[in-house]
Amino acid sequence: MIHKAQAAAGPPPAAIRTDTYERIQTTGGYVSLGTAISDIIAFAGTPDRIEIVVLDFAADIYFTDEQGRDSHPIRVEPAVAYDPQVRARKVRGANAVAGSVARVQAVGKWHASCPYENG
């Protein structure tokens, strides 16, 4: 619940915001995907949250775990931002529409460590 005094003062302090991240790693723009499965991004660690944005044609997205195993493909339609709620070290993908090129952007986000976690 937000009190009137807080609403008038502006956004809540960073310590209680849930949308702030200590570190972000991105593809730095859109990556073009052909029909063969290829890497979109390999993260330096395992992010707490991954966001996928598909621009113009549908893409089949795979999430690779620490053992190098790919997930089943997840089809992401164009003009969609997708938050898969998975933890993965790598995002891979392929174009899902024959004769076209899908463009995909991936962002990995790490939450700041909390001194009160786990006890």
Sine and cosine of phi, psi and omega as CSV:
sin_phi,cos_phi,sin_psi,cos_psi,sin_omega,cos_omega
0.00,0.00,0.71,-0.71,0.05,-1.00
-0.97,-0.22,0.80,-0.60,0.04,-1.00
-0.99,0.14,0.37,-0.93,-0.02,-1.00
-0.86,0.51,-0.59,0.81,0.00,-1.00
-0.90,0.43,-0.64,0.77,0.02,-1.00
-0.92,0.38,-0.67,0.74,-0.03,-1.00
-0.89,0.47,-0.61,0.79,-0.02,-1.00
-0.95,0.30,-0.45,0.89,-0.08,-1.00
-0.99,0.12,-0.18,0.98,-0.02,-1.00
0.94,-0.33,-0.31,-0.95,-0.05,-1.00
-0.92,0.38,0.38,-0.92,0.02,-1.00
-0.92,0.38,0.34,-0.94,0.03,-1.00
-0.88,0.48,0.43,-0.90,-0.06,-1.00
-0.85,0.52,-0.48,0.88,-0.04,-1.00
-0.89,0.45,-0.42,0.91,-0.03,-1.00
-0.92,-0.40,0.07,1.00,0.05,-1.00
-0.98,0.18,0.62,-0.78,-0.02,-1.00
-0.99,-0.15,-0.07,1.00,-0.05,-1.00
-0.96,-0.28,0.33,0.94,0.03,-1.00
-0.97,-0.25,0.58,-0.81,-0.05,-1.00
-0.75,-0.66,0.59,-0.80,0.00,-1.00
-0.96,0.29,-0.58,0.81,-0.06,-1.00
-0.57,-0.82,0.60,-0.80,0.03,-1.00
-0.73,-0.68,0.69,-0.73,0.09,-1.00
-0.80,-0.60,0.77,-0.64,-0.08,-1.00
-0.74,-0.67,0.27,-0.96,0.08,-1.00
-0.95,0.31,-0.22,0.97,0.02,-1.00
0.97,0.24,0.41,0.91,-0.04,-1.00
0.67,-0.74,-0.20,-0.98,-0.04,-1.00
-1.00,0.04,0.63,-0.77,0.06,-1.00
-0.96,-0.27,0.75,-0.67,0.01,-1.00
-1.00,0.09,0.72,-0.70,-0.01,-1.00
-0.90,-0.44,0.74,-0.68,0.12,-0.99
-0.99,-0.10,-0.38,-0.92,-0.05,-1.00
-0.99,0.15,-0.33,0.94,0.05,-1.00
-1.00,0.06,0.59,-0.81,0.04,-1.00
-0.92,0.39,0.77,-0.63,0.01,-1.00
-0.63,-0.78,0.29,-0.96,0.00,-1.00
-0.94,0.33,0.69,-0.72,0.14,-0.99
-0.99,-0.12,-0.74,0.67,0.04,-1.00
-0.37,-0.93,0.61,-0.79,0.14,-0.99
-0.92,-0.40,0.88,-0.47,-0.07,-1.00
-0.99,0.16,0.51,-0.86,0.12,-0.99
-1.00,0.06,0.98,0.22,-0.10,-0.99
0.92,-0.39,-0.11,-0.99,0.00,-1.00
-0.94,-0.35,0.94,-0.34,-0.04,-1.00
-0.94,0.35,0.42,-0.91,0.06,-1.00
-0.97,0.26,-0.45,0.89,-0.03,-1.00
-0.58,-0.82,0.62,-0.78,0.05,-1.00
-0.81,-0.59,0.73,-0.69,0.08,-1.00
-0.87,-0.49,0.70,-0.72,0.00,-1.00
-0.86,-0.51,0.73,-0.68,0.07,-1.00
-0.82,-0.58,0.81,-0.58,0.04,-1.00
-0.95,-0.31,0.77,-0.64,-0.16,-0.99
-1.00,0.05,-0.89,0.46,-0.23,-0.97
-0.83,-0.56,-0.46,0.89,0.06,-1.00
-0.74,-0.68,0.51,-0.86,-0.02,-1.00
-0.85,0.53,0.50,-0.87,0.02,-1.00
-0.71,-0.71,0.55,-0.83,0.15,-0.99
-1.00,-0.09,0.86,-0.50,-0.10,-0.99
-0.95,-0.33,0.68,-0.74,0.04,-1.00
-0.86,-0.52,0.62,-0.78,0.07,-1.00
-0.92,-0.39,0.79,-0.61,-0.08,-1.00
-0.97,-0.25,0.79,-0.61,-0.02,-1.00
-1.00,0.09,-0.08,-1.00,-0.06,-1.00
-0.91,0.41,-0.38,0.93,0.04,-1.00
-1.00,0.02,0.06,1.00,0.03,-1.00
0.99,0.13,0.25,0.97,0.01,-1.00
-1.00,0.00,0.76,-0.65,0.07,-1.00
-0.99,0.13,0.59,-0.81,0.12,-0.99
-0.96,0.27,0.12,-0.99,0.18,-0.98
-0.91,0.41,0.49,-0.87,-0.02,-1.00
-0.92,0.39,0.60,-0.80,0.09,-1.00
-0.90,-0.44,0.86,-0.50,0.00,-1.00
-0.99,0.15,0.83,-0.56,0.05,-1.00
-0.91,-0.41,0.84,-0.54,-0.04,-1.00
-0.97,0.24,0.34,-0.94,-0.01,-1.00
-0.92,0.39,0.42,-0.91,0.01,-1.00
0.88,0.48,0.57,0.82,-0.02,-1.00
-0.80,-0.60,0.67,-0.74,0.18,-0.98
-0.98,-0.20,0.81,-0.59,-0.12,-0.99
-0.86,-0.51,0.76,-0.65,0.03,-1.00
-0.88,-0.47,0.99,-0.10,-0.20,-0.98
-0.96,0.28,-0.20,0.98,-0.04,-1.00
0.84,0.54,0.67,0.74,0.08,-1.00
-0.80,-0.59,0.34,-0.94,0.10,-0.99
-0.93,-0.36,0.80,-0.60,-0.06,-1.00
-0.51,-0.86,0.44,-0.90,0.04,-1.00
-1.00,-0.03,-0.35,0.94,-0.06,-1.00
-0.55,-0.83,0.54,-0.84,0.12,-0.99
-0.89,-0.45,0.77,-0.64,0.01,-1.00
-0.81,-0.58,0.29,-0.96,0.00,-1.00
-0.23,-0.97,0.15,-0.99,0.05,-1.00
-0.52,-0.86,0.46,-0.89,0.07,-1.00
-0.90,0.44,0.67,-0.74,-0.02,-1.00
-0.98,-0.22,-0.10,1.00,-0.04,-1.00
-0.90,-0.43,0.89,-0.45,-0.04,-1.00
-0.84,0.54,0.70,-0.71,0.07,-1.00
0.98,0.18,0.17,0.99,0.02,-1.00
-0.77,-0.64,0.10,-1.00,0.02,-1.00
-0.84,-0.54,0.86,-0.51,0.05,-1.00
-1.00,0.08,0.62,-0.78,0.09,-1.00
-0.91,-0.42,0.78,-0.63,-0.14,-0.99
-0.74,-0.68,0.62,-0.79,0.13,-0.99
-0.85,-0.52,0.65,-0.76,0.03,-1.00
-0.80,-0.59,0.61,-0.79,0.02,-1.00
-0.73,-0.69,0.79,-0.61,0.12,-0.99
-0.96,-0.26,0.67,-0.74,-0.05,-1.00
-0.76,-0.65,0.69,-0.72,0.04,-1.00
-0.91,-0.42,0.78,-0.63,0.09,-1.00
-0.95,0.30,0.46,-0.89,0.10,-0.99
-0.93,0.37,0.56,-0.83,0.03,-1.00
-0.92,0.40,0.65,-0.76,-0.02,-1.00
-0.96,-0.29,0.80,-0.60,-0.03,-1.00
-0.92,0.38,-0.21,0.98,-0.06,-1.00
-0.99,-0.17,0.01,1.00,-0.01,-1.00
-0.95,0.30,0.50,-0.86,0.09,-1.00
0.82,0.57,0.72,0.69,0.15,-0.99
0.85,-0.52,0.00,0.00,0.00,0.00
